[in-house]
Amino acid sequence: MLLTAELLLNYQRCSRRAFLDVYGDVDQRDPPNDYLLKLIQDSREHQQVVLGARAVHRPHYSAGDLVTGSQTTLALMQQGVEQIYQGVLLAEGGEDVTLVSIPDLLVKHPGKSIFGDWLYVPTEIKLGKRPKLEYQITVAFHVQVLAAVQGAWVENAWLFLREKGMYAVDLWEMLPRMQAILAECIEMLRQPQEPEVFIARNRCNLCHWFNHCYGIARERQHLSLLPGVTPPRYQQLQLLNLTSVEALASTNPKALEPLPGFGSETAQKLVRQAQATQDNQAIALPTVFATNPMPPTTKSAKPALPLHSLPTATVELYFDIEAEPNLDLVYLHGVLVVDRLLQTQQFYPLLAERPEQEEQIWQNLLDLLWAYPDAPIFHFCPYEAQTVERLASRYGTPAYRVKPLLPRFVDLHEWVTQSVTLPVESYALKPIARWVGFNWRNPAANGAQSIFWYAQWLSTGDRTYLNAILDYNEDDCRATHQVKDWLANFLQKIEPTGVLDCSA
């Protein structure tokens, strides 16, 4: 069995992914999506920038022929070349296990090894901005395999990060941690039974087994599909044999309160989430019926929203932003103007066709928002309001142009999560809007896809990509509008039981 650095990285993210990478049916893998392909391309470009004019040697071998790759890499090391790009290192990892390391760079340093008065130190080039633990574990893996090849351990190893540059990995800490993870990974791969499915969207969205695992989770109504069920909480629920939506829905929340990571609020929230999911009903939170909400008990707690006064106005604005974090660029402000008196809706796409137009569309946005000085500005999650403050600082916008806008921002995500439990798998905009009946013109469109489309527009000049972005952004604005109207209707019509079946 070959155990690569990539496999070890995937194991840290999800043991099931590592298992399927070794034993899974390749026909069940998802093809790489556009955004993942963009990340791969960005990573390659970052590597080329880092390499720059370095004189590097790269071993020549046919794809997949790791034995030849290791032999040609060893020959380069024996020659004492200064730098080797993506050399192949092989070492024994125990019975039936071969460790495969392909570090981005092997750099020659003074020292003692089987080659003579030099040895090689690994550097891993990563597109990320932070020295994530999983990156450092990968570097430690390279160090261990390299030590077996060159007969010497190195004292230093490096990550080269975007923006931060060179980062020294603490091998005294990382090597023991890596060895423990490696042993666990090998033990897992030697077991005949694949790990249980668990859907965690922050980990799973870019995984090539996502649809395969998601299909299994949906079929089994797995608890990981309930918002708030994290891996540690799921382990606690398993100990109580609460592994189905039905079982959790019928549980007294007080039975969960003593569990690690629960407490009263989480216990009630998870039981209520299971009940909403089981019955496909929206359930009003108790705070909806509080006419005089209690003030927060801690400095960090948020004050309760006045849930019976969701802003409604003759003219309302619905605001959504598209941005490229890697470029620190906001390239689209989408604003849907809804005039309830005239019964009109007008979408305004303020688009930066080139990155240098960001300041211009920012000024255009301010003009548009001030054209409706009394209109509430609805958005979903705090990003839009935060970005307005950030752009104001970036472009030195006078306070009188920005500060009066901020109280007009209404975060519908906060309103939803503080007023109702919904039978959804996530409290992101798409699951909620789809549950209340909204459909995107392109079902596969998302923020990551928008970033890919914008990159394609910049590189090709094909306006088809811009049109796709505008359609997606407009749909996001209209989805926000529909969620707001649904919530306003819900708050008006809920019965004293706090339940309203809006699934029809």
Secondary structure, DSSP 8 states (H G I E B T S, - for coil): -EEEHHHHHHHHH-HHHHHHHHHS-GGGS----HHHHHHHHHHHHHHHHHHTT---B-----TT-HHHHHHHHHHHHHHT-SEEES--EEEE-STT-EEEE--SEEEEEEEEETTEEEEEEEEEEES-SS--HHHHHHHHHHHHHHHHHHT---S--EEEETTTEEEE--HHHHHHHHHHHHHHHHHHHTSSS-------HHHHTT-TTHHHHHHHHHHHT-GGGSTT--HHHHHHHHHTT--SHHHHHTS-GGGTTTSTT-HHHHHHHHHHHHHHHHHT-EEE-GGGG-SS----SSSSS-----TT-----SEEEEEEEEEEGGGTEEEEEEEEEEETTTTEEEEEEEE-SSGGGHHHHHHHHHHHHHTSTT--EEESSTHHHHHHHHHHHHTT--HHHHTTTGGGEEEHHHHHHHHEE-S-S--SHHHHHHHTT---SSTT--HHHHHHHHHHHHHH--HHHHHHHHHHHHHHHHHHHHHHHHHHHHHHH--TTSEE----
